[in-house]
Amino acid sequence: MRLFGRRRSGERPEREHAEAPTLDQLLAGFLTVPPSEQNAFDLFGSAWSTAFDGVETSGGFRGTEDPRLTWLFERVDVAEKSVLELGPLEGGHTCMLERAGARVLAVESNRGAFLRCLVVKNHFGLKAKFLLGDFERMALEPGAFDLVLASGVLYHMKDPVALLRAIARAADTLFLWTHCFEPDLSLWHPGLEAPLAQGKWDHATPQVVEAEGMGVRLVRQRYGEALGWSGFCGGSDLYSNWIHREDLLALMPRLGFDRVEIAFDDRQHPNGPAFCLLCRR
């Protein structure tokens, strides 16, 4: 059952100029099978990215056992701490944060991902609060949270610098996992040679924005065919901007973070160079 996603090439609407069904119309049907935990997961078919214990999904990402968050917990005690989680995807990291004792507010703008988070919340009995909406439009008060966790979101932003400024005000500790632009293309995964040559990244003409007294280079990245997948949870536009690696590292101290640790530094990542940053004041 495909609740969300674009009409595939070659599919014909039932009638000319038919209006797309509303969400309440899509969900108006009934199930006539015995109740089970699995039924709610099956609503989203092949859209899942995450694998969860006790149920079957189409996903393979073990989000509830992510070593990146284990690394974070070894350095930061999140018990009873307030955490703003940006882009929870399907709640795998939310499960890990809550198991570690954190009080989590998770904000997701993708409607399908948000609903899948609610399925996961129900399945695991999470206390976390999930909000549907654009976290770039949140009014974040200074020091509102103990920790902001932004795993897999920065490289989906059209204005990643604005997001970094906002979350730098909101907490004294940031955890980022992100793709970044590495200008030495010989370090990239060999499988990305063709997309690089075909212009997926406009690396020859980066945009330079001024931030905290320095120039930050941004490279436009086009989503291309990925936009057609019903489980797509990337940015809300046709493209995003990736920050040059060295510029991101230079920017964090200017935003007030005097302690920056790097982990999981993987310039050979199959989707593009990536790393974790733990930034603390």
KOLDRENDREN-326056 format. One line per 10 residues: for each residue x, y, z of N, C-alpha, C. Coordinates in pm, whole numbers, plus 50000, padded with zeros to 5 digits. Layout:
<nodes>
X Y Z X Y Z X Y Z  ...
</nodes>
This chain:
<nodes>
50085 49881 50000 50000 50000 50000 50088 50123 50000  50079 50204 49900 50165 50320 49888 50087 50443 49927  50109 50490 50053 50034 50605 50101 50090 50736 50047  50221 50740 50026 50284 50864 49986 50373 50838 49865  50418 50945 49802 50511 50929 49691 50452 50984 49563  50536 50994 49464 50494 51049 49336 50441 50940 49245  50354 50981 49153 50304 50887 49055 50418 50849 48962  50436 50720 48943 50547 50673 48861 50521 50703 48714  50630 50716 48639 50620 50743 48496 50539 50633 48429  50441 50672 48349 50360 50575 48278 50229 50544 48345
50213 50579 48475 50086 50556 48541 49987 50662 48493  49862 50621 48475 49760 50714 48428 49662 50740 48541  49623 50865 48562 49520 50893 48662 49388 50833 48617  49297 50810 48712 49169 50748 48678 49087 50838 48586  49102 50967 48604 49032 51060 48514 49119 51183 48496  49095 51255 48389 49175 51373 48362 49155 51477 48473  49267 51538 48513 49266 51646 48611 49207 51601 48746  49219 51472 48778 49170 51425 48907 49253 51484 49019  49185 51525 49125 49257 51577 49239 49317 51463 49319  49436 51486 49373 49500 51384 49456 49416 51360 49580
49400 51234 49620 49321 51206 49741 49388 51266 49864  49307 51310 49957 49359 51364 50082 49404 51249 50171  49481 51283 50274 49532 51181 50365 49418 51108 50434  49314 51180 50474 49204 51112 50542 49130 51016 50448  49127 51048 50319 49066 50955 50224 49152 50829 50208  49284 50848 50204 49373 50733 50191 49364 50640 50311  49341 50697 50428 49340 50617 50551 49201 50575 50595  49101 50596 50511 48963 50570 50551 48926 50422 50549  49010 50336 50490 48976 50194 50481 48992 50121 50612  48943 49997 50614 48947 49914 50734 49031 49790 50706
49094 49737 50811 49160 49608 50803 49066 49502 50860  49061 49389 50793 48973 49280 50838 49056 49157 50873  49175 49183 50931 49261 49075 50976 49283 49093 51126  49328 48989 51195 49348 49001 51340 49447 49112 51373  49427 49184 51483 49520 49290 51523 49660 49235 51550  49760 49314 51514 49898 49274 51541 49987 49396 51535  50105 49385 51593 50205 49491 51583 50246 49512 51437  50249 49402 51361 50298 49408 51224 50208 49491 51133  50078 49492 51161 49984 49557 51070 50019 49704 51045  50053 49776 51150 50084 49918 51134 50211 49938 51050
50311 49851 51069 50433 49861 50989 50404 49832 50842  50311 49741 50815 50279 49705 50677 50210 49816 50600  50156 49915 50670 50091 50027 50601 50186 50099 50506  50316 50094 50537 50411 50174 50462 50496 50093 50365  50466 49965 50350 50528 49884 50247 50678 49899 50237  50725 49936 50119 50868 49945 50091 50929 50079 50130  50854 50165 50199 50904 50297 50233 50999 50297 50353  51004 50188 50427 51086 50185 50548 51234 50185 50515  51312 50259 50596 51458 50256 50589 51518 50175 50704  51444 50162 50814 51497 50108 50938 51446 49967 50965
51533 49884 51020 51495 49750 51067 51474 49755 51218  51367 49691 51265 51335 49688 51408 51313 49546 51454  51352 49519 51577 51331 49387 51635 51183 49361 51655  51141 49239 51627 51004 49197 51655 50905 49219 51544  50944 49292 51439 50856 49316 51325 50940 49309 51198  50871 49299 51085 50939 49298 50957 50917 49431 50886  51028 49485 50831 51018 49605 50749 51106 49586 50626  51095 49679 50532 51178 49675 50412 51315 49736 50436  51337 49793 50554 51461 49864 50581 51571 49776 50636  51695 49821 50616 51810 49748 50668 51893 49826 50767
51862 49954 50788 51938 50039 50879 51905 50003 51024  52006 49962 51101 51985 49924 51241 51993 50048 51328  51892 50131 51319 51893 50259 51387 51887 50252 51537  51840 50141 51593 51834 50127 51738 51963 50069 51795  52061 50044 51709 52189 49989 51753 52305 50064 51687  52290 50193 51669 52385 50271 51590 52511 50300 51672  52627 50255 51626 52751 50280 51701 52785 50429 51712  52734 50511 51625 52761 50654 51635 52700 50712 51762  52579 50668 51796 52519 50716 51920 52581 50650 52042  52623 50525 52028 52697 50462 52138 52822 50542 52169
52892 50587 52067 53011 50672 52083 52974 50801 52155  52861 50861 52118 52815 50983 52184 52790 50959 52332  52720 50849 52365 52684 50822 52504 52807 50793 52590  52914 50746 52529 53039 50724 52604 53103 50856 52646  53064 50965 52582 53124 51095 52609 53029 51194 52676  52900 51174 52655 52801 51267 52710 52694 51185 52782  52672 51215 52907 52566 51151 52985 52436 51224 52954  52346 51157 52884 52221 51221 52844 52106 51191 52939  52131 51117 53046 52025 51082 53140 51962 51208 53199  51830 51215 53186 51750 51328 53236 51782 51459 53164
51853 51452 53053 51885 51573 52976 51779 51595 52867  51755 51722 52836 51660 51755 52730 51733 51753 52596  51678 51678 52502 51741 51661 52371 51644 51702 52261  51688 51787 52173 51615 51819 52052 51675 51735 51940  51594 51644 51885 51639 51558 51777 51579 51609 51646  51665 51647 51554 51619 51699 51425 51618 51586 51322  51504 51568 51257 51493 51466 51154 51511 51325 51208  51419 51276 51292 51436 51144 51352 51421 51028 51255  51384 51054 51131 51365 50952 51028 51251 50859 51067  51283 50750 51137 51177 50656 51179 51190 50618 51327
51262 50703 51402 51266 50687 51547 51368 50592 51602  51458 50539 51519 51559 50448 51569 51651 50514 51672  51701 50633 51637 51787 50705 51731 51708 50753 51852  51580 50784 51832 51496 50824 51944 51490 50712 52047  51479 50588 52000 51478 50473 52091 51607 50469 52172  51721 50489 52106 51849 50484 52175 51861 50597 52277  51819 50717 52241 51825 50830 52333 51739 50804 52456  51619 50752 52435 51530 50728 52548 51582 50615 52637  51639 50512 52576 51699 50405 52657 51812 50458 52744  51881 50562 52694 51990 50622 52770 51940 50724 52873
51809 50743 52880 51751 50828 52983 51718 50969 52942  51732 51002 52813 51707 51139 52768 51558 51169 52757  51526 51297 52769 51391 51348 52743 51394 51411 52604  51322 51351 52510 51342 51382 52368 51222 51454 52308  51252 51563 52238 51158 51626 52146 51215 51607 52007  51142 51534 51922 51190 51503 51787 51101 51574 51686  51164 51640 51589 51091 51720 51491 51118 51666 51351  51012 51629 51281 51022 51569 51148 50928 51641 51052  50979 51683 50936 50896 51755 50840 50837 51665 50732  50894 51547 50713 50840 51455 50612 50720 51382 50670
50606 51391 50603 50481 51338 50659 50486 51186 50676  50541 51117 50576 50549 50973 50586 50640 50929 50700  50758 50994 50711 50851 50960 50819 50789 50990 50954  50717 51101 50966 50652 51135 51092 50554 51025 51134  50471 50978 51041 50376 50873 51074 50445 50742 51109  50556 50713 51042 50631 50592 51077 50692 50605 51216  50733 50727 51253 50782 50749 51390 50672 50718 51492  50549 50756 51461 50440 50728 51554 50414 50579 51567  50428 50506 51457 50416 50360 51462 50523 50302 51553  50646 50352 51539 50757 50304 51621 50737 50344 51767
50690 50465 51790 50662 50510 51927 50563 50417 51994  50458 50380 51923 50356 50290 51978 50414 50151 52002  50496 50103 51907 50552 49968 51917 50643 49955 52039  50726 50056 52065 50822 50048 52175 50775 50118 52302  50658 50182 52297 50609 50251 52415 50694 50371 52455  50740 50446 52357 50827 50560 52385 50750 50676 52449  50820 50752 52533 50764 50873 52593 50797 50996 52509  50887 50984 52415 50932 51098 52334 50815 51167 52266  50829 51298 52249 50731 51378 52177 50778 51398 52034  50692 51364 51937 50722 51387 51796 50636 51501 51746
50699 51597 51681 50627 51708 51620 50646 51703 51469  50538 51732 51396 50543 51739 51250 50559 51884 51209  50666 51913 51136 50686 52049 51090 50831 52073 51053  50859 52193 51007 50990 52231 50955 51074 52287 51070  51178 52213 51111 51257 52262 51224 51337 52388 51188  51354 52417 51059 51419 52542 51021 51334 52663 51058  51205 52641 51082 51115 52749 51117 51083 52752 51266  51154 52673 51344 51133 52674 51488 51193 52800 51550  51124 52854 51650 51179 52965 51728 51253 52904 51846  51383 52887 51830 51464 52821 51933 51518 52926 52030
51482 52910 52156 51530 53002 52258 51672 52965 52298  51753 53064 52336 51889 53034 52381 51889 52938 52500  51970 52834 52489 51983 52738 52598 51858 52655 52625  51772 52640 52525 51645 52569 52546 51666 52419 52568  51778 52365 52521 51804 52222 52532 51945 52197 52582  51964 52079 52639 52098 52039 52681 52181 51990 52562  52112 51928 52466 52180 51869 52350 52091 51881 52228  52149 51917 52117 52081 51907 51987 52149 51796 51909  52070 51701 51863 52121 51590 51782 52068 51607 51641  52161 51623 51547 52126 51643 51406 52203 51540 51325
52149 51422 51316 52214 51314 51243 52146 51297 51108  52220 51326 51002 52167 51305 50868 52075 51415 50820  52092 51538 50870 52003 51645 50827 52077 51764 50765  52198 51794 50811 52265 51917 50768 52285 51922 50617  52320 51809 50558 52346 51805 50414 52219 51805 50331  52103 51804 50396 51976 51817 50325 51926 51963 50324  52000 52053 50386 51956 52191 50397 52000 52275 50277  51914 52368 50236 51956 52468 50137 52042 52574 50203  52017 52598 50333 52096 52698 50407 52149 52631 50535  52248 52545 50523 52299 52475 50641 52362 52568 50743
52416 52682 50700 52478 52776 50793 52373 52835 50887  52257 52870 50834 52150 52924 50917 52106 52822 51022  52098 52695 50982 52060 52592 51079 52166 52580 51189  52293 52581 51150 52399 52570 51250 52394 52687 51348  52369 52805 51298 52359 52922 51386 52244 52904 51486  52131 52855 51438 52014 52840 51524 52036 52737 51634  52090 52621 51597 52106 52517 51698 52225 52547 51790  52320 52628 51743 52431 52667 51829 52382 52755 51943  52276 52832 51920 52217 52913 52027 52134 52827 52123  52078 52719 52070 51980 52643 52147 52041 52549 52250
52169 52512 52235 52229 52415 52326 52380 52435 52332  52438 52391 52442 52583 52398 52457 52653 52273 52405  52575 52173 52363 52632 52051 52307 52557 52016 52179  52631 51995 52072 52574 51954 51945 52637 51823 51902  52554 51735 51848 52606 51614 51785 52559 51615 51641  52655 51612 51549 52624 51614 51406 52681 51491 51340  52602 51426 51257 52657 51335 51157 52611 51389 51024  52706 51412 50935 52668 51475 50810 52764 51438 50698  52713 51442 50577 52799 51443 50460 52855 51584 50446  52971 51594 50389 53035 51722 50364 53106 51714 50229
53146 51828 50177 53214 51823 50048 53364 51821 50069  53426 51715 50021 53571 51699 50022 53623 51737 49884  53703 51844 49874 53746 51890 49741 53844 51797 49670  53912 51710 49745 54001 51613 49681 53917 51494 49635  53876 51496 49510 53784 51395 49459 53846 51256 49454  53977 51247 49460 54042 51115 49460 54014 51038 49588  53968 51107 49692 53938 51042 49820 53797 50986 49825  53715 51021 49728 53575 50978 49730 53563 50831 49693  53450 50774 49727 53420 50635 49692 53421 50621 49539  53485 50515 49487 53491 50500 49340 53354 50496 49274
53255 50449 49344 53120 50441 49287 53056 50576 49261  53115 50683 49312 53060 50817 49292 53127 50892 49178  53218 50826 49111 53290 50893 49001 53193 50939 48892  53098 50852 48856 53003 50890 48751 52911 51003 48794  52846 50996 48914 52762 51110 48956 52840 51241 48965  52965 51234 49010 53046 51356 49015 53067 51413 48875  53098 51325 48779 53120 51370 48642 52992 51422 48577  52878 51367 48619 52749 51405 48559 52689 51530 48623  52755 51585 48724 52710 51712 48781 52615 51701 48897  52609 51587 48963 52523 51577 49082 52564 51683 49185
52694 51708 49195 52747 51814 49281 52808 51923 49192  52767 52047 49212 52823 52160 49136 52951 52208 49203  53049 52121 49209 53168 52153 49288 53260 52253 49218  53245 52272 49089 53333 52365 49018 53298 52511 49049  53173 52536 49091 53129 52674 49117 53058 52681 49252  53132 52664 49362 53067 52670 49493 53015 52810 49524  52907 52814 49599 52857 52941 49649 52933 52974 49778  52972 53098 49794 53043 53139 49915 52954 53234 49994  52925 53197 50119 52845 53282 50206 52931 53327 50323  52905 53447 50371 52978 53500 50485 52910 53456 50615
52990 53405 50707 52936 53360 50835 53043 53376 50942  53009 53449 51046 53099 53465 51161 53239 53510 51118  53244 53601 51021 53371 53658 50979 53452 53571 50886  53394 53469 50827 53467 53384 50734 53377 53349 50615  53438 53309 50506 53364 53261 50391 53342 53111 50400  53218 53068 50383 53183 52926 50388 53141 52883 50248  53209 52783 50196 53179 52734 50061 53069 52627 50067  52968 52647 49984 52855 52554 49974 52850 52498 49832  52831 52367 49823 52824 52299 49693 52684 52243 49675  52618 52285 49568 52482 52237 49541 52485 52090 49504
52394 52014 49567 52377 51871 49542 52235 51847 49494  52220 51780 49381 52087 51753 49326 52042 51613 49364  51914 51600 49404 51861 51471 49447 51834 51376 49330  51794 51430 49218 51772 51347 49099 51666 51241 49120  51699 51117 49081 51601 51009 49082 51554 50972 49222  51629 51005 49325 51591 50970 49461 51456 51031 49499  51419 51141 49435 51292 51208 49466 51172 51120 49436  51189 51019 49350 51076 50936 49311 51044 50823 49406  51126 50802 49511 51104 50690 49604 51005 50730 49711  50908 50643 49741 50805 50675 49840 50863 50693 49979
50981 50638 50006 51044 50653 50136 51144 50766 50143  51149 50852 50040 51246 50962 50039 51221 51055 50156  51325 51080 50233 51315 51166 50351 51423 51273 50351  51461 51317 50232 51565 51418 50222 51509 51557 50238  51571 51652 50171 51527 51790 50181 51395 51813 50111  51339 51933 50136 51207 51966 50082 51214 52029 49944  51333 52041 49886 51348 52100 49754 51419 52003 49662  51448 52046 49539 51514 51960 49441 51662 51946 49467  51716 52030 49554 51859 52027 49580 51886 52070 49723  52008 52046 49769 52055 52095 49897 52197 52148 49878
52256 52201 49984 52392 52252 49977 52480 52181 50080  52591 52127 50032 52688 52062 50120 52799 52161 50155  52835 52165 50283 52943 52253 50329 53078 52187 50302  53173 52268 50256 53310 52217 50245 53357 52170 50382  53421 52058 50383 53463 51995 50508 53544 52090 50597  53648 52150 50543 53735 52234 50626 53665 52360 50673  53568 52408 50595 53492 52526 50636 53400 52493 50753  53338 52376 50751 53254 52335 50863 53336 52325 50991  53454 52265 50981 53540 52251 51098 53587 52387 51149  53611 52482 51058 53655 52615 51100 53540 52697 51158
53418 52668 51115 53302 52746 51159 53262 52715 51303  53273 52589 51346 53221 52552 51477 53285 52630 51592  53417 52650 51597 53472 52734 51704 53421 52878 51699  53395 52929 51579 53342 53065 51567 53199 53075 51618  53130 52961 51624 52996 52958 51681 52998 52933 51831  53119 52928 51887 53131 52920 52031 53170 52786 52087  53198 52689 52003 53230 52554 52051 53381 52537 52055  53435 52536 52176 53580 52529 52191 53632 52386 52198  53540 52290 52205 53580 52149 52205 53506 52078 52093  53579 52031 51994 53519 51963 51880 53591 51830 51860
53516 51721 51869 53572 51588 51846 53518 51532 51715  53605 51463 51641 53566 51401 51515 53569 51250 51531  53468 51184 51476 53465 51038 51476 53397 50989 51349  53413 50862 51321 53351 50799 51204 53380 50880 51078  53504 50919 51067 53549 51000 50954 53565 50909 50832  53471 50916 50740 53464 50821 50629 53454 50895 50497  53569 50926 50439 53567 50995 50310 53532 50900 50196  53530 50769 50227 53494 50669 50126 53349 50624 50140  53270 50697 50213 53129 50662 50230 53063 50652 50091  52982 50549 50067 52925 50531 49932 52831 50642 49888
52785 50724 49982 52699 50837 49944 52770 50971 49948  52899 50968 49976 52978 51090 49982 53048 51102 50117  53160 51175 50123 53236 51188 50247 53147 51230 50364  53174 51171 50481 53089 51196 50598 53171 51184 50725  53124 51247 50831 53185 51231 50963 53088 51274 51071  53124 51239 51197 53052 51284 51316 53131 51397 51381  53060 51494 51433 53120 51600 51513 53045 51610 51645  53119 51607 51754 53065 51636 51886 53123 51770 51927  53036 51869 51940 53079 52006 51965 53027 52051 52101  53119 52098 52187 53081 52138 52323 53144 52271 52361
53071 52344 52444 53126 52467 52502 53189 52435 52636
</nodes>
